[in-house]
């Protein structure tokens, strides 16, 4: 199994520069680009498969490759809302499994994707290390769907970065960790 690869990043942030300026009590516009950079940094720290949360915050599309067909695939993230499966046949032509042959369910270690027994597996392209690709959309939804504790944690991270520009801020604060603790997704 290969690590998931981000295909389409989130189209928005869960908080705005304006929100952060209110939280950090900033009443001028000269630092807007700086604050946006801190929002990006906070999201990079928390979001996605390899982020501290281990899950996607805003809907985004990922792809995970597999060396062969299986009736069941385990995706290492929760909150999956859409799945498609493509594969390269023996001639190297990309094909897609019909959507009605695919089901997916929350599972203890992520999301279980099941291909119905009615779908016949084709021969796969030889020499291709990942001829089967599961593409999936994961996240809480849009910005308005993000749980408030995660939004507050992002505000705290941005404010800390803004107030301490020396780079000595260190790891996430105990307050941030407390806010996100119920949402962290850990893989075994």
Backbone as CSV, one residue per row, in Angstrom:
resi,resn,N_x,N_y,N_z,CA_x,CA_y,CA_z,C_x,C_y,C_z
1,UNK,0.837,-1.180,0.000,0.000,0.000,0.000,0.883,1.245,0.000
2,UNK,0.449,2.238,-0.709,1.184,3.488,-0.807,0.501,4.556,0.049
3,UNK,1.221,5.629,0.326,0.646,6.740,1.090,-0.306,7.527,0.198
4,UNK,-1.351,8.086,0.783,-2.257,8.926,-0.010,-1.537,10.165,-0.540
5,UNK,-1.961,10.613,-1.711,-1.398,11.798,-2.362,-2.532,12.810,-2.528
6,UNK,-2.286,14.054,-2.147,-3.286,15.104,-2.303,-3.434,15.450,-3.783
7,UNK,-4.660,15.377,-4.286,-4.953,15.681,-5.685,-5.545,17.090,-5.816
8,UNK,-6.552,17.390,-5.007,-7.203,18.696,-5.036,-7.258,19.237,-3.614
9,UNK,-6.513,20.310,-3.339,-6.522,20.859,-1.978,-7.857,21.519,-1.651
10,UNK,-8.065,21.847,-0.385,-9.305,22.535,-0.012,-9.430,23.855,-0.779
11,UNK,-10.655,24.229,-1.091,-10.882,25.460,-1.861,-11.032,26.684,-0.971
12,UNK,-11.027,26.486,0.346,-11.172,27.594,1.284,-10.502,27.230,2.605
13,UNK,-10.378,28.213,3.480,-9.865,27.990,4.825,-11.053,27.926,5.787
14,UNK,-10.891,27.261,6.918,-11.996,27.212,7.883,-12.208,28.529,8.628
15,UNK,-11.225,29.419,8.579,-11.344,30.747,9.179,-10.804,31.771,8.188
16,UNK,-11.191,33.028,8.363,-10.747,34.084,7.455,-9.695,34.958,8.127
17,UNK,-9.033,35.752,7.322,-8.079,36.731,7.855,-8.821,37.687,8.790
18,UNK,-10.007,38.098,8.391,-10.808,38.999,9.232,-11.078,38.360,10.605
19,UNK,-11.461,37.079,10.613,-11.692,36.370,11.884,-10.431,36.393,12.752
20,UNK,-9.305,36.127,12.142,-8.039,36.080,12.890,-7.664,37.451,13.428
21,UNK,-7.914,38.475,12.630,-7.604,39.825,13.096,-8.466,40.189,14.306
22,UNK,-9.721,39.781,14.311,-10.575,40.020,15.481,-10.052,39.253,16.690
23,UNK,-9.671,38.000,16.483,-9.167,37.168,17.582,-7.864,37.745,18.151
24,UNK,-6.982,38.186,17.288,-5.672,38.703,17.714,-5.694,40.206,18.012
25,UNK,-6.860,40.819,17.879,-7.046,42.254,18.093,-6.064,43.056,17.228
26,UNK,-6.187,42.850,15.931,-5.398,43.585,14.943,-6.391,44.454,14.177
27,UNK,-6.208,45.780,14.207,-7.182,46.674,13.580,-6.622,47.465,12.389
28,UNK,-5.645,46.880,11.712,-5.101,47.502,10.503,-4.899,46.414,9.461
29,UNK,-4.728,46.807,8.199,-4.695,45.843,7.087,-3.293,45.503,6.596
30,UNK,-2.287,46.187,7.084,-0.935,45.998,6.558,-0.403,44.577,6.755
31,UNK,-0.893,43.859,7.750,-0.397,42.499,8.024,-1.318,41.398,7.500
32,UNK,-2.278,41.740,6.636,-3.223,40.731,6.135,-2.515,39.565,5.446
33,UNK,-1.536,39.853,4.597,-0.818,38.780,3.892,-0.040,37.912,4.882
34,UNK,0.531,38.531,5.888,1.258,37.794,6.922,0.312,36.868,7.683
35,UNK,-0.842,37.376,8.056,-1.830,36.569,8.782,-2.328,35.425,7.914
36,UNK,-2.552,35.677,6.634,-2.955,34.602,5.721,-1.872,33.523,5.657
37,UNK,-0.616,33.934,5.640,0.485,32.962,5.669,0.469,32.125,6.938
38,UNK,0.118,32.743,8.054,0.023,31.993,9.320,-1.164,31.025,9.305
39,UNK,-2.256,31.423,8.666,-3.389,30.497,8.520,-2.941,29.287,7.705
40,UNK,-2.225,29.553,6.603,-1.710,28.458,5.769,-0.784,27.545,6.583
41,UNK,0.072,28.136,7.400,1.003,27.353,8.225,0.245,26.511,9.251
42,UNK,-0.779,27.097,9.869,-1.582,26.349,10.851,-2.292,25.184,10.181
43,UNK,-2.828,25.423,8.990,-3.504,24.346,8.262,-2.513,23.251,7.868
44,UNK,-1.326,23.632,7.436,-0.311,22.637,7.072,0.053,21.774,8.276
45,UNK,0.056,22.366,9.447,0.391,21.626,10.669,-0.719,20.655,11.069
46,UNK,-1.980,21.050,10.901,-3.098,20.253,11.398,-3.750,19.346,10.358
47,UNK,-3.834,19.779,9.128,-4.734,19.209,8.130,-4.162,18.022,7.367
48,UNK,-5.064,17.170,6.904,-4.723,16.111,5.961,-4.165,14.858,6.608
49,UNK,-3.863,13.924,5.771,-3.380,12.604,6.185,-2.174,12.689,7.107
50,UNK,-1.223,13.568,6.810,-0.002,13.644,7.606,-0.023,14.774,8.630
51,UNK,-1.136,15.505,8.751,-1.242,16.565,9.745,-1.467,16.007,11.140
52,UNK,-1.354,16.869,12.125,-1.538,16.467,13.523,-2.913,15.849,13.738
53,UNK,-3.936,16.362,13.050,-5.276,15.792,13.201,-5.394,14.423,12.526
54,UNK,-4.584,14.160,11.493,-4.662,12.884,10.782,-5.931,12.745,9.967
55,UNK,-6.600,13.845,9.717,-7.849,13.846,8.954,-7.939,15.162,8.192
56,UNK,-8.855,15.212,7.260,-9.038,16.412,6.453,-10.032,17.334,7.142
57,UNK,-9.729,18.613,7.145,-10.602,19.589,7.795,-11.677,20.067,6.817
58,UNK,-11.260,20.646,5.699,-12.185,21.082,4.643,-12.120,20.026,3.540
59,UNK,-13.251,19.761,2.867,-13.257,18.748,1.812,-12.103,18.942,0.831
60,UNK,-11.445,17.836,0.517,-10.317,17.803,-0.404,-10.235,16.412,-1.008
61,UNK,-9.571,16.305,-2.140,-9.515,15.027,-2.846,-8.113,14.439,-2.773
62,UNK,-8.065,13.165,-2.430,-6.819,12.412,-2.307,-6.880,11.186,-3.188
63,UNK,-5.703,10.626,-3.460,-5.622,9.384,-4.220,-4.652,8.452,-3.519
64,UNK,-5.046,7.188,-3.448,-4.167,6.184,-2.874,-4.028,5.032,-3.855
65,UNK,-2.779,4.668,-4.148,-2.509,3.597,-5.091,-2.388,2.252,-4.396
66,UNK,-2.722,1.209,-5.127,-2.618,-0.169,-4.633,-2.021,-1.041,-5.730
67,UNK,-1.270,-2.077,-5.363,-0.604,-2.919,-6.364,-1.528,-3.916,-7.062
68,UNK,-2.725,-4.145,-6.512,-3.622,-5.135,-7.102,-5.063,-4.845,-6.680
69,UNK,-5.988,-5.562,-7.314,-7.388,-5.476,-6.907,-7.580,-6.181,-5.574
70,UNK,-8.543,-5.690,-4.835,-8.997,-6.343,-3.602,-10.495,-6.080,-3.542
71,UNK,-11.214,-6.900,-2.859,-12.650,-6.640,-2.664,-12.843,-5.524,-1.657
72,UNK,-11.875,-5.364,-0.742,-11.965,-4.325,0.274,-10.656,-3.552,0.351
73,UNK,-10.768,-2.235,0.387,-9.619,-1.350,0.566,-9.858,-0.546,1.834
74,UNK,-8.831,-0.333,2.622,-8.944,0.505,3.805,-8.232,1.831,3.543
75,UNK,-8.992,2.913,3.568,-8.421,4.252,3.448,-8.079,4.739,4.849
76,UNK,-6.921,5.367,5.042,-6.464,5.697,6.393,-7.028,6.989,6.982
77,UNK,-8.173,7.458,6.485,-8.789,8.671,7.008,-10.298,8.481,7.171
78,UNK,-10.896,9.226,8.107,-12.353,9.213,8.251,-12.988,10.297,7.389
79,UNK,-14.290,10.463,7.542,-15.041,11.570,6.930,-14.996,11.550,5.406
80,UNK,-15.010,10.366,4.811,-14.991,10.234,3.354,-16.416,10.401,2.833
81,UNK,-16.581,11.254,1.817,-17.912,11.517,1.269,-18.075,11.059,-0.176
82,UNK,-16.985,10.716,-0.842,-17.058,10.243,-2.231,-15.843,9.370,-2.529
83,UNK,-16.072,8.329,-3.350,-14.999,7.404,-3.726,-15.166,7.017,-5.187
84,UNK,-14.070,6.982,-5.920,-14.043,6.387,-7.253,-12.779,5.536,-7.340
85,UNK,-12.828,4.514,-8.185,-11.677,3.618,-8.338,-11.350,3.498,-9.818
86,UNK,-10.095,3.804,-10.136,-9.602,3.662,-11.501,-8.491,2.625,-11.501
87,UNK,-8.311,2.008,-12.663,-7.236,1.019,-12.799,-6.717,1.031,-14.223
88,UNK,-5.476,0.571,-14.374,-4.872,0.444,-15.692,-4.958,-1.020,-16.106
89,UNK,-5.693,-1.290,-17.196,-5.861,-2.675,-17.635,-4.572,-3.223,-18.251
90,UNK,-4.603,-4.452,-18.698,-3.411,-5.131,-19.206,-2.733,-4.367,-20.350
91,UNK,-3.516,-3.596,-21.116,-2.960,-2.807,-22.219,-2.521,-1.413,-21.771
92,UNK,-2.674,-1.092,-20.475,-2.286,0.216,-19.962,-3.347,1.289,-20.144
93,UNK,-4.562,0.881,-20.494,-5.659,1.822,-20.683,-6.345,2.052,-19.335
94,UNK,-6.530,3.325,-18.978,-7.190,3.624,-17.705,-8.688,3.333,-17.815
95,UNK,-9.178,2.599,-16.849,-10.597,2.236,-16.762,-11.121,2.644,-15.391
96,UNK,-12.438,2.706,-15.259,-13.039,3.066,-13.973,-14.092,2.033,-13.586
97,UNK,-14.091,1.670,-12.325,-15.111,0.756,-11.810,-16.414,1.533,-11.704
98,UNK,-17.525,0.970,-12.183,-18.804,1.685,-12.092,-19.133,2.059,-10.641
99,UNK,-19.664,3.263,-10.466,-19.973,3.765,-9.121,-20.925,2.851,-8.365
100,UNK,-21.852,2.201,-9.082,-22.810,1.338,-8.378,-22.182,0.026,-7.893
101,UNK,-20.927,-0.207,-8.229,-20.204,-1.394,-7.737,-19.336,-1.067,-6.521
102,UNK,-19.391,0.187,-6.060,-18.533,0.633,-4.956,-19.391,1.128,-3.793
103,UNK,-19.076,0.662,-2.612,-19.693,1.145,-1.374,-18.560,1.508,-0.422
104,UNK,-18.838,2.416,0.507,-17.821,2.748,1.507,-18.496,3.045,2.832
105,UNK,-17.771,2.701,3.906,-18.321,2.773,5.254,-17.251,3.254,6.236
106,UNK,-17.669,3.978,7.275,-16.714,4.294,8.346,-16.224,2.994,8.981
107,UNK,-14.967,2.956,9.339,-14.372,1.773,9.970,-13.477,2.250,11.118
108,UNK,-13.158,1.368,12.059,-12.327,1.783,13.201,-10.978,2.394,12.812
109,UNK,-10.413,1.991,11.702,-9.096,2.494,11.312,-9.141,3.442,10.116
110,UNK,-10.325,3.878,9.718,-10.432,4.787,8.583,-11.756,4.632,7.883
111,UNK,-11.701,4.378,6.583,-12.900,4.173,5.774,-12.709,2.910,4.950
112,UNK,-13.669,2.020,5.056,-13.619,0.763,4.315,-14.338,0.938,2.985
113,UNK,-13.638,0.638,1.889,-14.202,0.707,0.541,-14.380,-0.727,0.059
114,UNK,-15.593,-1.049,-0.401,-15.913,-2.416,-0.811,-16.352,-2.413,-2.274
115,UNK,-15.751,-3.296,-3.064,-16.156,-3.501,-4.462,-17.081,-4.705,-4.479
116,UNK,-18.253,-4.542,-5.076,-19.246,-5.622,-5.064,-18.713,-6.869,-5.764
117,UNK,-19.221,-8.014,-5.325,-18.796,-9.291,-5.908,-19.285,-9.428,-7.347
118,UNK,-20.220,-8.569,-7.760,-20.715,-8.595,-9.136,-19.752,-7.984,-10.145
119,UNK,-18.738,-7.267,-9.663,-17.754,-6.681,-10.571,-16.609,-7.661,-10.761
120,UNK,-16.306,-7.989,-12.018,-15.221,-8.927,-12.333,-13.917,-8.155,-12.510
121,UNK,-12.891,-8.579,-11.792,-11.589,-7.939,-11.896,-10.939,-8.283,-13.225
122,UNK,-10.378,-7.267,-13.865,-9.668,-7.443,-15.132,-8.183,-7.648,-14.849
123,UNK,-7.465,-8.130,-15.852,-6.006,-8.215,-15.734,-5.459,-6.798,-15.682
124,UNK,-4.433,-6.593,-14.870,-3.848,-5.268,-14.685,-2.546,-5.128,-15.468
125,UNK,-2.173,-3.904,-15.721,-0.936,-3.604,-16.440,0.256,-4.144,-15.653
126,UNK,1.066,-4.939,-16.290,2.244,-5.482,-15.604,3.324,-4.398,-15.543
127,UNK,4.129,-4.446,-14.504,5.195,-3.477,-14.340,4.742,-2.168,-13.709
128,UNK,3.457,-2.004,-13.510,2.911,-0.805,-12.875,2.804,-1.095,-11.381
129,UNK,3.509,-0.331,-10.553,3.519,-0.591,-9.108,2.188,-0.272,-8.441
130,UNK,1.386,0.608,-9.035,0.093,0.983,-8.457,-0.960,1.096,-9.557
131,UNK,-1.323,-0.035,-10.162,-2.289,0.015,-11.254,-3.726,0.291,-10.798
132,UNK,-3.987,0.174,-9.485,-5.314,0.448,-8.942,-5.210,1.709,-8.089
133,UNK,-6.100,2.674,-8.370,-6.064,3.942,-7.643,-7.443,4.279,-7.096
134,UNK,-7.492,4.465,-5.794,-8.732,4.874,-5.152,-8.649,6.384,-4.924
135,UNK,-9.569,7.109,-5.531,-9.636,8.559,-5.352,-10.807,8.846,-4.419
136,UNK,-10.559,9.697,-3.431,-11.618,9.941,-2.446,-11.628,11.389,-1.981
137,UNK,-12.818,11.839,-1.628,-13.004,13.162,-1.051,-13.237,12.975,0.435
138,UNK,-12.497,13.735,1.250,-12.630,13.620,2.697,-12.599,15.010,3.317
139,UNK,-13.250,15.139,4.449,-13.279,16.397,5.193,-14.615,16.556,5.888
140,UNK,-14.704,17.561,6.737,-15.964,17.840,7.426,-16.985,18.457,6.481
141,UNK,-16.550,19.006,5.354,-17.406,19.713,4.410,-16.764,21.045,4.083
142,UNK,-17.567,22.106,4.085,-17.064,23.454,3.848,-16.645,24.118,5.152
143,UNK,-16.249,25.378,5.071,-15.758,26.106,6.242,-16.780,26.118,7.375
144,UNK,-18.053,26.285,7.045,-19.094,26.329,8.063,-19.341,25.008,8.766
145,UNK,-18.806,23.919,8.210,-19.011,22.585,8.804,-17.902,22.168,9.763
146,UNK,-16.834,22.952,9.823,-15.695,22.610,10.673,-16.092,22.818,12.137
147,UNK,-15.858,21.821,12.994,-16.211,21.970,14.409,-15.533,23.192,15.034
148,UNK,-16.280,23.890,15.869,-15.790,25.119,16.489,-14.475,24.929,17.247
149,UNK,-14.268,23.834,17.999,-12.980,23.692,18.684,-11.777,23.697,17.733
150,UNK,-11.923,23.151,16.544,-10.825,23.170,15.572,-10.615,24.603,15.076
151,UNK,-11.687,25.314,14.832,-11.581,26.708,14.385,-10.870,27.547,15.446
152,UNK,-11.244,27.362,16.710,-10.609,28.114,17.803,-9.128,27.753,17.901
153,UNK,-8.813,26.473,17.743,-7.405,26.049,17.794,-6.591,26.727,16.690
154,UNK,-7.156,26.835,15.496,-6.451,27.508,14.402,-6.247,28.985,14.744
155,UNK,-7.272,29.622,15.314,-7.121,31.017,15.768,-5.966,31.138,16.751
156,UNK,-5.888,30.209,17.696,-4.835,30.277,18.705,-3.449,30.095,18.082
157,UNK,-3.337,29.178,17.152,-2.050,28.958,16.484,-1.637,30.220,15.722
158,UNK,-2.572,30.793,14.958,-2.271,31.985,14.165,-1.873,33.143,15.077
159,UNK,-2.615,33.345,16.159,-2.304,34.439,17.089,-0.937,34.246,17.713
160,UNK,-0.618,33.017,18.081,0.698,32.746,18.678,1.819,33.030,17.677
161,UNK,1.635,32.608,16.439,2.638,32.885,15.409,2.769,34.386,15.155
162,UNK,1.660,35.077,15.145,1.667,36.516,14.893,2.373,37.277,16.019
163,UNK,2.101,36.865,17.255,2.665,37.587,18.405,4.120,37.225,18.682
164,UNK,4.546,36.028,18.291,5.927,35.605,18.539,6.575,35.267,17.199
165,UNK,7.107,36.262,16.538,7.684,36.086,15.208,9.118,35.588,15.248
166,UNK,9.615,35.309,16.433,10.998,34.853,16.561,11.168,33.400,16.134
167,UNK,10.058,32.684,16.051,10.144,31.262,15.714,10.333,30.387,16.925
168,UNK,10.290,30.998,18.110,10.465,30.232,19.348,9.155,29.716,19.909
169,UNK,8.098,29.739,19.113,6.789,29.318,19.603,6.753,27.844,19.968
170,UNK,7.622,27.060,19.382,7.687,25.639,19.714,6.507,24.859,19.166
171,UNK,6.221,23.766,19.846,5.136,22.889,19.425,3.779,23.499,19.755
172,UNK,2.735,22.755,19.427,1.384,23.216,19.714,1.188,23.341,21.220
173,UNK,0.491,24.373,21.628,0.265,24.618,23.053,-0.673,23.565,23.641
174,UNK,-0.671,23.470,24.955,-1.570,22.549,25.658,-3.019,22.914,25.366
175,UNK,-3.303,24.202,25.244,-4.659,24.649,24.941,-5.111,24.157,23.563
176,UNK,-4.245,24.293,22.570,-4.570,23.814,21.223,-4.755,22.305,21.235
177,UNK,-3.862,21.602,21.883,-3.968,20.133,21.935,-5.267,19.707,22.620
178,UNK,-5.652,20.426,23.653,-6.908,20.119,24.343,-8.105,20.345,23.420
179,UNK,-8.087,21.432,22.672,-9.190,21.733,21.759,-9.345,20.689,20.657
180,UNK,-8.225,20.194,20.145,-8.298,19.255,19.003,-8.325,17.793,19.421
181,UNK,-8.142,17.511,20.697,-7.967,16.119,21.136,-9.120,15.192,20.732
182,UNK,-10.336,15.672,20.785,-11.469,14.816,20.422,-11.593,14.590,18.914
183,UNK,-10.834,15.331,18.128,-10.914,15.224,16.675,-9.691,14.572,16.045
184,UNK,-8.670,14.299,16.859,-7.460,13.684,16.302,-7.758,12.260,15.874
185,UNK,-7.258,11.929,14.706,-7.451,10.589,14.145,-6.087,9.925,14.148
186,UNK,-5.944,8.874,14.903,-4.653,8.204,14.965,-4.761,6.836,14.313
187,UNK,-3.755,6.534,13.543,-3.684,5.233,12.880,-2.834,4.301,13.727
188,UNK,-3.215,3.064,13.743,-2.475,2.068,14.521,-1.448,1.406,13.623
